Amino acid sequence: MADNIDEPNMNGDDHHDGMTVKEPLRRAIGDRYLTYALSTIMHRALPDARDGLKPVHRRILYAMRELKLASNGGFRKSAKISGDVMGNYHPHGDQAIYDALARLAQDFNVRYPLVDGQGNFGNIDGDNPAAARYTEARMTAVAEAMLEGLSEDAVDFRENYDGSLTEPAVLPASFPNLLANGSSGIAVGMATNIPPHNIGELCDAAIHLIKAPNARDETLMEYVPGPDFPTGGILVEPAENILNAYKTGRGSFRLRSKWEIEDIGRGMWQVVVTEIPYQVQKSKLIEKIAELIQLKKIPILADVRDESADDIRLVLEPRAKTVDPTVLMETLFKLCDLETRFSMNLNVLIDGRTPKVCSMKEVLRAFLDHRREVLYRRSKFRMDKIDRRLEVLEGYIVAFLNLDRVIEIIREEDEPKPIMMAEFSLSDVQAEAILNMRLRSLRRLEEMELRNELDALQIERAELDDLLGSEELQWNRIKDQLRETRKQFGKDSEFGARRTLLEDAPEFEEVPLEAMIEKEPITVVCSAMGWVRAMKGHIDLSQELKFKDGDEGRFMFHAETTDKLVLFGSNGRFYTLPCSELPGGRGMGEPIRLMVDLPNDADMMALFIHDPARRLLLASSAGDGFVVEEKEVLAQTRTGKQVLNVRGEVTALVCKPVVGDHLACVGQNRKVIIFPLEELPEMARGKGVRLQKYKDGGLSDATTLNLETGLQWLDPAGRTRTETELTDWIGKRAGAGRMAPRGFPHDNKFNL
């Protein structure tokens, strides 16, 4: 790749032909990517610590204020609001703006909604809001509290994107909105995820921080014990973990659903879930629980129903009245989103410029410093306004004291203003105000009102002067404002009570899946083509069963629903199947390859009920093998567990329980060798050792036996034959052996 490229002149450096600039590709890409990254971090993804808003949310609220959409006023079409925001302040897609506006109106997403929506603004099921042309919106009282003082020079304004208008750089924010409503966003190289909290608790913590600026995090947590999510739920995270998260700005909170037991008569009961975790879509949660029931992952759960209206009501029916409700719910908490973890990352912009992961104390301090700045600027603005009014009032009073002369000057002089200014020592503003005075203002009552107003304003000005000069008075005023906010939005208000309960997780000993399965007798049937089914009860194993055309039975045995099946493939892998998950026996069953990942080129060599106390003999077609404990072959996943290693044309051939003290092998050359089982190693995985030596061919079959009872096999008629005189065939492991005894089956199989 070339080191230099021609680019359009972006920065005015190194002009080339007046049109282009040459710079290294690395620097060109780096500069532009850094610009993009900073733009994303500062102007899109991270909220400001002072008002807790991202630019798009701040612009939406400001545009609604400009449209005079007060909380007690009328609604306007959301399309109109989105259009004004896009045209005046936020030159991005109107759909993105409307999505942000709609979220501010969703009481299941935002703890204290800033937008009052009318129409379909989505729901907790995950349905999207209606189009912007169908919905209407206005501000809430909470949003108005965010904007309070905006017209009193409380914050800086900056030009909008085209310089035609101005917009606030930050909102005054009369409460710590960052923590109250939370925030989430993904920037470049960093992200933020802040949970919502209770306004009343935050105000209490902020007031305490004013009283004790060096307050410990532990003390603040007495006021704010944890997040307060709009959807409620139960926070079961230990207090020390919450404290550590608030100290460091990073951590996670374990949140679970709120549930209760409902008696439905005749000794039966059901569980009713009334609150679900934050940001969990109810419809997807129900789908997941239904899937768990279908896949028999929770055998003690029979059904799930959604009976929700305006509130949440999920009904969970147990399989039987003997089921322990705690076991049922704790199992569901583990397997689905009835319990979630909210990961907190308190990454915010300090002073609107510097991204930083803050503690809760630092965020509250940033908010309080902002409130002090707002208070100072509003007080200064009010004082300037009072000074201007006092100047006018003093001029009015002079006019009243010299009313006849003022009237005379106005009637007789062509230019009365400079004469009045000179004669009564008036300022230009005062003279202009007198000249603009209405005749009705000349009554005596008006003079008394002017003097009363003058006295009141002088008192207010003196108070403001004291306030601006005293840090203590400023903090006292901020405390009063926080108390007012707490009164308006705190626990006694309509939506102010804490919704998320804080409890300790109950002590619970995990119950294995097998313990939840009701023990019932079944008959496992598996065909030669691999179709498996579980028929109810222990049927006669000799009866004829139906199979698909061209198929026939291969494995058939009695089992219980609590058993586990072990499948051994010719690829040397073991697969595990719970009997409770087998398809019913009404049809032909289902292919076993849909339940486990047995390759199409691998055959089923054995299928049996798992017994952890047994040992298994494993052998390959090459004549290698070993003994393995059966408890070692259980697989945890569909892909199975590799135990017997095979390569190339070699396949796994034998898998039989070890019974006895000797091992008998028969090769494809019909030679048999018997040797002590102790010569065979016990392994968990591997190729094994040589069992029998061959010039041509390989192993045909192997089995274990007790030397005292002799070697047994089944003849073609199904009768058991026994050979007790085995001296000729006993030898050392890996020997060639001798020809099989008289009457040994022609298929070279023991068939036992």
C-alpha positions in Angstrom: 0.0 0.0 0.0 1.3 3.5 -0.8 2.5 5.6 2.1 0.8 8.8 0.8 -2.6 9.5 -0.7 -4.3 12.6 -2.1 -7.2 13.7 0.1 -9.6 16.6 -0.1 -8.2 19.5 2.0 -9.8 19.0 5.3 -7.7 21.1 7.6 -6.0 23.7 5.4 -2.5 22.3 5.9 0.0 21.7 3.1 -1.9 23.0 0.1 -1.3 21.1 -3.1 -2.6 22.8 -6.3 -4.9 24.7 -4.0 -7.2 21.7 -3.8 -5.7 18.7 -2.1 -3.4 17.8 0.8 -0.8 15.0 1.1 -0.5 13.2 4.4 0.3 9.6 5.6 -2.7 7.3 5.4 -2.1 6.3 9.1 -2.4 9.9 10.2 -5.3 10.7 8.0 -7.4 7.8 9.2 -6.3 8.4 12.8 -7.3 12.0 12.9 -10.7 11.4 11.3 -11.4 8.4 13.5 -10.5 10.4 16.7 -12.8 13.2 15.6 -15.6 10.6 15.1 -14.9 9.0 18.5 -14.9 12.3 20.4 -18.1 13.3 18.7 -19.8 10.0 19.6 -18.6 10.2 23.2 -19.5 13.8 23.9 -22.5 14.4 21.6 -24.3 11.2 21.4 -23.7 8.2 23.8 -22.7 9.5 27.2 -25.0 11.6 29.5 -23.9 14.8 31.2 -23.4 14.3 35.0 -25.2 17.6 35.7 -28.6 17.0 34.1 -28.3 13.3 33.3 -29.3 13.9 29.6 -27.8 13.2 26.3 -28.0 15.9 23.6 -31.0 14.4 21.9 -33.1 14.2 25.1 -32.1 17.7 26.1 -33.1 19.1 22.7 -36.5 17.2 22.8 -37.3 18.8 26.1 -36.2 22.3 25.0 -38.2 22.0 21.8 -41.3 21.0 23.7 -40.8 24.0 26.0 -40.5 26.3 23.0 -43.8 24.7 21.7 -45.3 25.5 25.2 -46.3 21.9 25.8 -46.7 22.3 29.6 -47.9 19.4 31.7 -51.2 21.0 32.3 -51.7 22.2 28.7 -52.6 20.5 25.4 -50.9 17.7 23.5 -49.2 18.1 20.1 -48.5 15.5 17.4 -45.2 13.7 18.0 -44.4 14.2 14.4 -44.5 18.0 14.9 -42.2 17.7 18.0 -39.8 15.4 16.2 -39.8 17.8 13.2 -39.0 20.8 15.2 -36.2 19.0 17.1 -34.7 17.8 13.8 -35.1 21.1 12.0 -33.9 23.4 14.7 -31.5 21.6 16.9 -30.7 17.9 16.0 -29.9 17.3 12.4 -30.3 13.6 12.5 -33.0 11.1 11.5 -36.5 11.9 12.6 -37.0 8.2 13.5 -34.1 8.3 15.9 -35.5 11.4 17.5 -39.0 9.9 17.8 -37.6 6.7 19.3 -35.8 8.8 22.0 -39.0 10.8 22.6 -41.1 7.6 22.9 -38.7 6.0 25.4 -39.0 9.1 27.6 -42.8 8.4 27.8 -42.5 4.7 28.6 -43.1 4.2 32.3 -41.7 0.7 32.2 -38.4 2.0 30.8 -38.1 5.3 32.6 -38.6 5.6 36.4 -39.8 9.2 36.1 -41.1 9.8 32.6 -40.2 13.2 31.1 -42.8 13.0 28.3 -46.6 12.5 28.8 -47.7 10.4 25.8 -51.2 10.0 24.4 -51.6 7.1 22.1 -49.7 3.9 21.6 -46.1 4.4 23.0 -45.3 0.7 23.1 -45.6 -1.8 26.0 -43.7 -4.1 28.2 -44.3 -7.0 25.8 -41.8 -5.4 23.4 -44.3 -4.0 20.9 -43.1 -0.8 19.2 -44.8 2.6 19.5 -47.2 3.7 16.8 -45.9 6.0 14.1 -45.2 9.6 15.1 -48.2 10.9 13.1 -50.6 8.9 15.3 -49.3 9.8 18.8 -49.3 13.0 20.8 -47.1 14.3 23.6 -46.5 17.0 26.1 -44.1 17.5 29.0 -44.6 16.0 32.5 -44.2 17.9 35.7 -40.8 16.1 36.1 -39.6 17.6 32.8 -40.7 21.0 33.9 -38.6 20.7 37.0 -35.7 19.9 34.7 -36.3 23.2 32.8 -37.0 25.4 35.8 -35.0 28.7 35.6 -34.0 28.3 31.9 -35.3 31.8 31.1 -33.4 33.3 34.0 -29.9 32.9 32.6 -29.4 29.7 34.7 -27.2 28.0 32.1 -25.1 28.8 29.1 -26.7 28.8 25.6 -24.8 27.9 22.5 -25.6 28.2 18.8 -27.5 25.4 17.1 -25.9 23.5 14.2 -26.5 26.2 11.6 -26.2 29.2 13.9 -29.8 30.4 13.3 -30.9 29.7 16.9 -29.5 29.0 20.3 -30.0 26.0 22.6 -29.0 25.3 26.2 -25.7 23.5 26.8 -27.2 21.9 29.9 -30.5 22.1 31.7 -30.9 23.5 35.2 -32.2 20.2 36.6 -33.8 20.6 40.0 -33.1 16.9 40.9 -30.3 14.4 40.1 -31.8 13.1 36.9 -28.8 11.0 36.0 -29.3 8.7 38.9 -33.1 9.1 39.1 -33.8 7.9 35.5 -30.5 6.2 34.7 -29.0 6.0 31.2 -27.4 3.6 28.8 -25.2 4.1 25.7 -22.4 2.7 23.7 -19.7 5.1 22.5 -16.3 4.4 20.9 -14.1 2.4 23.2 -16.4 3.0 26.2 -20.0 2.5 27.3 -22.4 3.5 30.1 -25.2 1.7 31.9 -26.7 3.5 34.9 -29.7 2.1 36.8 -32.6 4.3 37.9 -33.0 5.3 41.6 -35.7 6.9 43.8 -35.8 10.7 43.7 -36.8 11.0 47.4 -33.8 8.9 48.4 -31.4 10.8 46.1 -32.6 14.2 47.5 -32.0 12.9 51.1 -28.5 11.8 50.1 -27.8 15.1 48.4 -29.0 17.1 51.4 -26.7 15.0 53.6 -23.8 15.5 51.3 -24.3 19.3 51.6 -24.3 19.0 55.4 -21.2 16.7 55.3 -19.2 17.2 52.1 -16.8 14.4 53.2 -19.6 11.9 53.9 -18.5 8.3 53.5 -20.1 6.1 50.8 -21.5 3.8 53.6 -23.4 6.8 55.0 -24.8 7.7 51.6 -26.0 4.2 51.1 -28.1 4.5 54.2 -30.1 7.0 52.2 -29.9 5.2 48.8 -29.8 1.5 49.6 -29.9 0.5 45.9 -31.5 1.1 42.5 -35.3 1.6 42.2 -36.4 0.1 38.9 -39.7 1.2 37.2 -40.9 -2.4 36.8 -40.3 -3.1 40.5 -38.9 -6.6 41.3 -36.8 -7.7 44.2 -33.1 -6.7 44.5 -31.3 -9.7 46.1 -27.7 -8.4 45.8 -25.8 -8.4 49.1 -25.4 -4.9 50.6 -21.6 -5.1 50.4 -21.7 -5.7 46.7 -24.0 -2.7 46.2 -21.7 -0.6 48.3 -18.7 -1.6 46.3 -20.5 -0.8 43.0 -21.4 2.7 44.3 -17.8 3.2 45.5 -16.2 2.2 42.2 -18.9 3.1 39.7 -18.8 -0.5 38.4 -20.7 -3.6 39.5 -23.8 -5.6 39.0 -27.2 -6.0 40.7 -29.1 -9.3 40.9 -32.8 -8.6 40.3 -35.6 -11.1 40.4 -39.3 -11.2 39.8 -41.8 -10.7 42.5 -44.1 -13.7 43.0 -46.8 -15.1 45.3 -48.6 -18.3 45.9 -52.3 -18.3 45.0 -54.6 -20.9 46.5 -57.1 -22.2 43.8 -59.0 -24.7 46.0 -59.0 -28.4 46.6 -55.5 -28.3 47.8 -54.1 -27.0 44.5 -52.1 -23.8 44.1 -50.4 -21.7 41.5 -47.6 -19.2 41.4 -48.5 -15.7 40.2 -45.6 -13.4 39.0 -46.7 -9.8 39.6 -43.4 -7.9 38.7 -40.7 -8.9 36.2 -37.1 -7.6 36.1 -36.2 -4.3 34.4 -35.9 -4.3 30.6 -37.2 -7.9 30.2 -39.8 -8.2 27.5 -42.8 -10.1 28.9 -43.6 -11.8 25.6 -40.1 -13.2 25.2 -40.0 -14.3 28.8 -43.2 -16.3 28.4 -41.8 -17.9 25.2 -38.7 -18.9 27.0 -40.7 -20.5 29.9 -42.9 -22.3 27.4 -39.8 -23.6 25.6 -38.4 -24.9 28.9 -41.7 -26.8 29.5 -41.7 -28.2 26.0 -38.1 -29.4 26.2 -38.9 -30.8 29.7 -36.1 -28.7 31.3 -38.4 -28.1 34.3 -40.4 -31.3 34.7 -42.2 -29.9 37.8 -43.8 -27.1 35.8 -46.9 -27.9 33.8 -48.0 -24.7 32.2 -47.6 -20.9 31.9 -50.4 -18.4 31.2 -50.3 -14.6 30.6 -53.3 -13.1 32.4 -51.9 -9.6 32.4 -54.0 -6.5 31.8 -52.6 -3.1 32.9 -50.6 -4.9 35.5 -48.4 -8.0 35.2 -49.9 -11.3 36.0 -48.0 -14.5 34.8 -49.6 -17.7 36.1 -47.3 -20.7 36.6 -49.0 -24.1 37.1 -47.0 -26.8 38.9 -47.1 -30.4 37.7 -48.5 -31.6 41.0 -49.6 -30.1 44.3 -46.7 -31.8 46.1 -44.1 -29.6 44.2 -42.2 -27.2 46.4 -42.9 -23.7 45.2 -39.4 -22.5 46.3 -37.8 -25.2 44.3 -39.9 -24.4 41.3 -39.1 -20.7 41.4 -35.4 -21.0 42.2 -35.1 -23.3 39.2 -36.9 -20.8 36.9 -34.7 -18.0 38.3 -31.7 -20.0 37.1 -33.0 -21.0 33.7 -34.8 -17.9 32.4 -35.1 -14.1 32.8 -37.3 -14.2 35.8 -34.0 -13.3 37.4 -31.4 -11.0 35.6 -28.3 -9.1 36.4 -28.1 -5.4 35.7 -24.4 -4.4 35.1 -23.7 -0.8 36.2 -21.1 1.3 34.5 -21.3 4.9 35.9 -19.4 6.4 32.9 -20.5 10.0 32.5 -19.3 13.4 31.2 -18.0 15.7 33.9 -18.8 19.3 33.1 -20.0 18.1 29.7 -16.5 17.4 28.5 -14.5 14.7 30.3 -15.7 11.1 30.3 -15.1 9.5 33.7 -16.3 6.4 35.6 -17.6 8.0 38.8 -18.8 6.8 42.2 -22.3 7.8 43.3 -20.8 10.4 45.6 -18.9 12.0 42.7 -22.1 12.1 40.6 -24.1 13.7 43.4 -21.3 16.2 44.0 -21.3 17.1 40.3 -25.0 17.7 40.5 -24.8 19.8 43.6 -22.0 22.0 42.1 -24.2 22.5 39.1 -27.2 23.5 41.3 -25.0 26.0 43.1 -23.9 27.5 39.8 -27.6 27.6 38.6 -28.6 29.3 41.9 -25.9 31.9 41.6 -26.7 32.8 38.0 -30.5 32.9 38.7 -29.9 35.1 41.7 -27.6 37.4 39.8 -30.2 37.6 37.0 -32.9 38.4 39.5 -30.8 41.1 41.1 -30.1 42.8 37.8 -33.8 42.7 37.0 -34.6 44.3 40.5 -32.0 47.0 39.9 -33.6 47.9 36.6 -37.0 48.0 38.2 -35.8 50.0 41.2 -34.4 52.6 38.9 -37.7 53.0 37.2 -39.6 53.1 40.5 -37.4 55.8 41.9 -38.1 57.8 38.8 -41.9 57.3 39.2 -41.7 58.5 42.8 -39.8 61.6 41.8 -42.5 62.3 39.2 -45.3 61.9 41.8 -43.5 64.2 44.2 -43.2 66.9 41.4 -46.3 66.0 39.4 -47.4 69.5 38.5 -44.0 70.5 37.3 -43.6 67.3 35.3 -46.9 67.9 33.6 -46.0 71.5 32.9 -42.7 70.4 31.3 -44.4 67.8 29.1 -47.1 70.3 28.0 -44.9 73.2 27.3 -41.6 71.8 26.1 -40.9 70.4 22.7 -38.1 68.2 24.1 -39.2 67.5 27.6 -36.9 64.6 28.2 -33.5 66.4 28.6 -35.1 69.2 30.7 -36.6 66.6 33.1 -33.3 64.8 33.3 -31.5 68.0 34.2 -34.0 69.4 36.6 -34.7 66.3 38.6 -31.4 64.5 38.1 -33.1 61.6 36.3 -31.4 58.9 34.2 -32.4 58.3 30.6 -34.3 55.1 31.6 -36.2 57.0 34.3 -37.1 59.9 32.1 -38.3 57.6 29.3 -40.4 55.6 31.8 -42.1 58.8 33.1 -42.9 59.9 29.5 -44.4 56.5 28.8 -46.6 56.6 32.0 -50.3 56.3 31.5 -52.7 59.0 32.8 -54.5 56.5 34.9 -51.3 55.9 36.8 -51.4 59.4 38.3 -54.0 58.4 40.9 -52.9 58.5 44.6 -53.4 54.7 45.1 -50.7 54.1 42.4 -48.2 56.1 44.3 -48.8 53.9 47.4 -48.4 50.8 45.4 -45.1 52.0 43.9 -43.7 52.8 47.4 -44.8 49.3 48.6 -43.2 47.7 45.6 -40.0 49.7 46.1 -39.7 48.6 49.7 -40.4 44.9 48.9 -37.8 44.9 46.1 -35.2 46.6 48.3 -35.7 43.9 50.9 -35.5 41.2 48.2 -32.3 42.8 46.8 -30.7 42.9 50.2 -31.5 39.2 50.7 -30.1 38.3 47.2 -27.0 40.4 48.0 -26.5 38.4 51.2 -27.1 35.1 49.3 -24.5 35.9 46.6 -22.0 36.8 49.2 -22.4 33.7 51.4 -21.6 30.1 50.5 -23.5 28.9 53.5 -26.7 30.7 52.5 -26.4 29.3 49.0 -26.2 25.7 50.3 -29.1 26.3 52.6 -31.2 27.6 49.7 -30.2 24.5 47.7 -31.3 22.3 50.6 -34.7 24.0 50.7 -35.0 23.5 46.9 -34.2 19.8 47.3 -36.8 19.5 50.1 -39.4 21.0 47.8 -38.4 18.6 45.0 -38.6 15.7 47.5 -42.1 16.9 48.6 -43.2 17.1 44.9 -41.8 13.8 43.7 -40.9 11.9 46.8 -42.5 8.9 48.5 -45.8 10.7 49.2 -46.3 11.7 45.6 -48.2 9.6 43.0 -45.2 7.7 41.6 -42.7 8.4 44.3 -42.9 5.3 46.5 -40.0 2.8 46.2 -41.0 0.0 43.8 -38.0 -2.3 44.0 -37.8 -4.2 47.3 -34.5 -5.1 48.9 -34.3 -8.6 50.3 -31.7 -11.3 51.0 -31.8 -14.2 48.6 -33.2 -17.3 50.4 -30.9 -20.1 51.3 -31.5 -22.7 48.6 -29.8 -26.0 48.0 -29.9 -26.7 44.3 -32.0 -29.7 43.3 -30.7 -31.8 40.5 -33.0 -32.2 37.5 -33.5 -35.9 38.1 -35.0 -35.1 41.5 -37.7 -33.1 39.9 -38.8 -35.8 37.4 -41.7 -38.0 38.5 -40.5 -41.6 38.4 -42.6 -43.6 36.0 -41.8 -46.9 34.2 -41.2 -46.7 30.4 -39.9 -49.0 27.7 -37.2 -47.6 25.5 -37.4 -48.7 21.9 -34.7 -47.7 19.3 -34.8 -48.9 15.7 -31.8 -49.9 13.5 -32.2 -46.6 11.6 -32.0 -44.6 14.9 -35.7 -43.7 15.6 -36.1 -43.7 19.4 -39.3 -43.6 21.5 -40.4 -44.1 25.1 -43.5 -46.2 25.6 -45.4 -45.9 28.9 -45.1 -48.8 31.2 -42.9 -52.0 31.1 -44.3 -53.8 28.1 -43.5 -57.3 27.0 -40.1 -57.1 25.3 -41.0 -60.0 23.0 -44.0 -58.4 21.4 -43.9 -57.1 17.9 -43.8 -53.3 17.4 -44.4 -51.2 14.3 -41.4 -49.5 12.6 -41.0 -47.5 9.4 -40.8 -49.3 6.1 -37.3 -50.9 5.8 -36.6 -50.4 9.5 -36.5 -52.8 12.4 -36.0 -52.9 16.1 -32.5 -52.9 17.5 -32.5 -51.8 21.2 -35.4 -52.4 23.5 -35.3 -52.5 27.3 -37.2 -51.4 30.4 -36.3 -48.1 32.1 -37.6 -45.3 34.4 -38.2 -41.6 33.5 -35.5 -40.7 35.9 -32.8 -42.8 34.1 -30.2 -41.5 31.7 -29.4 -43.3 28.5 -25.9 -43.7 27.2 -25.3 -44.0 23.5 -21.9 -45.2 22.2 -21.0 -44.3 18.6 -18.6 -45.9 16.2 -16.6 -42.6 16.4 -15.6 -43.5 19.9 -17.9 -40.8 21.5 -20.4 -41.2 24.3 -23.7 -39.3 24.2 -26.1 -38.8 27.1 -29.9 -38.7 26.8 -32.3 -38.2 29.8 -35.2 -40.6 29.5 -37.6 -37.8 30.5 -36.8 -36.0 27.3 -37.5 -39.0 25.0 -40.5 -38.6 22.6 -43.7 -40.5 23.5 -44.4 -43.9 22.1 -47.6 -43.2 20.2 -45.9 -42.7 16.8 -42.6 -44.0 15.5 -40.6 -41.7 17.7 -37.9 -39.2 16.5 -34.4 -39.6 15.0 -31.9 -39.9 17.8 -29.5 -37.7 15.7 -31.9 -34.7 16.3 -31.2 -35.1 20.0 -27.5 -35.6 19.9 -24.8 -34.6 17.4 -24.0 -38.1 16.2 -22.4 -37.7 12.7 -24.2 -39.3 9.8 -21.1 -41.5 9.0 -21.1 -42.9 12.6 -23.2 -45.9 13.7 -24.8 -46.7 17.0 -22.8 -49.4 18.7 -24.5 -49.5 22.1 -27.5 -48.0 23.9 -28.0 -48.7 27.6 -29.2 -47.3 30.9 -26.4 -45.4 32.8 -25.1 -47.1 36.0 -22.3 -45.1 37.6 -21.1 -48.1 39.6 -20.2 -50.2 36.6 -17.1 -50.4 34.5 -17.1 -50.7 30.7 -14.9 -52.6 28.3 -14.2 -50.5 25.2 -12.4 -51.9 22.1 -11.8 -50.7 18.5 -11.9 -52.7 15.2 -8.1 -52.6 15.2 -8.0 -54.7 18.4 -7.1 -52.0 20.9 -9.0 -51.4 24.1 -9.2 -50.5 27.8 -11.6 -50.4 30.7 -13.3 -47.1 31.8 -15.5 -46.3 34.7 -19.0 -45.7 33.5 -19.4 -42.5 35.5 -16.5 -41.0 33.4 -18.4 -41.3 30.1 -21.4 -39.0 30.8 -21.6 -36.1 28.3 -22.8 -32.7 29.3 -23.5 -31.4 25.8 -25.2 -32.6 22.6 -21.7 -33.0 21.0 -20.9 -35.9 23.3 -17.6 -36.9 25.0 -14.7 -38.5 23.2 -13.5 -41.5 25.2 -12.1 -44.1 22.7 -9.7 -42.5 20.2 -10.0 -43.9 16.7 -8.4 -42.8 13.4 -8.7 -43.4 9.7 -10.5 -46.6 8.9 -10.5 -47.8 12.5 -13.9 -47.6 14.3 -15.2 -48.2 17.8 -16.6 -51.7 18.0 -17.2 -53.0 21.5 -18.8 -51.4 24.6 -19.9 -53.9 27.2 -20.2 -53.9 31.0 -17.3 -55.6 32.8 -18.5 -58.8 34.5 -15.8 -61.3 35.6 -12.1 -61.7 35.8 -11.0 -62.5 32.3 -11.4 -61.1 28.8 -12.1 -63.1 25.6 -11.4 -61.7 22.1 -12.3 -63.2 18.7 -10.8 -61.9 15.6 -12.2 -61.8 12.0 -9.8 -64.8 11.5 -12.0 -66.8 14.0 -9.1 -67.1 16.5 -9.9 -66.6 20.1 -7.7 -65.5 23.0 -8.5 -65.3 26.7 -6.4 -63.4 29.2 -6.8 -62.0 32.7 -8.7 -58.7 32.9 -6.0 -57.2 35.1 -3.7 -57.0 32.1 -6.0 -54.4 30.6 -5.4 -50.8 31.9 -8.2 -48.6 33.3 -8.3 -45.2 31.6 -10.6 -42.2 31.2 -9.7 -41.7 27.6 -7.3 -42.9 25.0 -6.6 -45.5 22.3 -6.0 -48.3 24.6 -3.6 -51.3 24.4 -3.3 -54.2 22.0 -5.8 -57.0 22.9 -5.1 -59.5 20.1 -2.5 -59.7 17.3 -3.6 -60.3 13.7 -1.8 -60.9 10.4 -4.9 -59.8 8.4 -8.2 -58.3 9.5 -9.0 -57.0 12.9 -11.2 -57.6 16.0 -14.6 -59.1 15.6 -15.9 -59.1 19.2 -14.9 -59.1 22.8 -16.5 -59.9 26.1 -15.7 -60.5 29.8 -16.2 -63.7 31.7 -15.7 -65.6 34.9 -13.1 -68.3 34.2 -14.9 -70.7 36.6 -18.2 -70.5 34.8 -16.6 -70.8 31.3 -17.0 -69.0 28.0 -20.6 -68.5 26.8 -22.2 -67.5 23.5 -25.5 -67.7 21.8 -26.0 -70.1 18.9 -28.2 -69.2 15.9 -31.2 -70.8 17.6 -30.8 -68.4 20.5 -29.6 -71.1 23.0 -26.7 -70.4 25.4 -23.6 -72.6 24.8 -20.8 -72.9 27.4 -17.2 -74.0 27.0 -15.6 -74.7 30.4 -12.3 -76.3 29.2 -10.5 -73.1 28.2 -6.9 -74.1 28.7 -6.1 -74.0 24.9 -7.3 -70.4 24.6 -5.8 -68.8 27.7 -2.7 -66.8 27.0 -1.0 -63.4 27.3 -2.6 -60.2 26.2 -1.8 -59.3 22.5 -1.4 -63.0 21.6 -2.7 -64.4 18.3 -4.9 -67.0 19.9 -6.3 -70.3 18.5 -9.3 -71.2 16.4 -12.6 -70.8 18.1 -14.2 -73.8 19.9 -16.5 -76.2 18.1 -20.0 -74.7 17.6 -18.9 -71.0 17.8 -21.2 -68.8 15.7 -20.2 -68.2 12.1 -20.7 -64.4 12.5 -17.8 -64.4 15.1 -20.0 -62.7 17.7 -20.6 -63.8 21.3 -24.1 -62.2 21.0 -24.3 -61.7 24.8 
